[in-house]
Amino acid sequence: MSSVGKGIAAAAIGKILQSRGYRVTNLKADMYVNIDAGTIRPAEHGEVFVGEDGIEADQDLGNYERFTNQISTRANYITTGQIYAEVIRRERNLEYGGEDVEVYPDIPKEIIRRIEDCQKKTKSEITIIEYGGTVGEYQQLPFLEAARMMKAKNPSDVFTVLVSYLPTPLLLGEQKSKPTQHAVTDLYSVGLNPDFVICRADKPATLNIKKTISNVCSIPIERIISAPDIYSIYDVPVNFEKENLGATLLKTIDLPTRKKDLADWTVLTNKIRKINKEVSIGIVGKYFETGDFAEANRPLSPPLPE
């Protein structure tokens, strides 16, 4: 399901790796055909984050900045629209040397090029890529294919983390892992095997649930990470470390721990818990929603004459 916390999880993983001595960067890949998020009404998409160079992007870039203190630019944001626009531009300029241009493999190749470009521009040692949307959506297939191609080319350098929801039916009061099992099966169908599963739920994932996911999905139980609802999003890195995510992740990637220091972050989370002062926040927006959505959906410019 969407809005399950992928952006916070990606930002938290970045923070944990950063705290262990690695240069990291986060990249968000949105499935929209929009070139950027600036033309999507907030009622549909949510807030828009404006990057250092003016890019109007998904709000997750703000999470990345707050967690890792990295500056986000156009290099940190990809959309389907950007990918297709660049492939068509190159085709029109004969940059494919007269070859036919196809969705596969040319679109996934452009996605990979953008990911590699982000890594070079940010000089990161580890790049964390967040895919928007949910597993099984048609529009996500080119991005999943890009991940498969990267994994096939560099199997020891590319790792997949699935953020999945564990529902607890109210009358049963028991967590269910079937949605996660189906999500993993969907990933198998496109040639990807998740290396980690982050279990989002209202309460911590039980040992029995972890064992079930481990047995059914062939994932070591230490790579199944509990991610329950918490007081503040800033508690997420600390919670992940309680599950030993940092050490397990570096062991899986076969990288040493250079240092381990989440002390300042832990101080921050403790300080947040003690905040009790109320403040007034002013919000300025370019969309105004009326009863019939007329104003919210009006054209940005007058229509062109026929």
Protein Blocks (a to p, Z undefined) as FASTA:
>chain_A
ZZkopmmmmmmmmmmmmmnopacddddddfbfbfblmlpcfklnopcdddfkopacdfkl
mmmmmmnopacdfklpccfklmmmmmmmmmmnopnnopacdfblklmmmmmmmmmmmmmm
nopabdcdddehjehiaklmmmmmmmmmmmmmmmmlcccdddddddddfklopacfklmm
mmmmmmmmnopacfbdcdddfbdcdfklmmmmmmmnopafklpccddddfblklmmmmmm
mnommmmmmmmnopacfbdcfklmmmmmmmmmmpcbdcddddddfbdcdfkommmmgcfb
dcddZZ
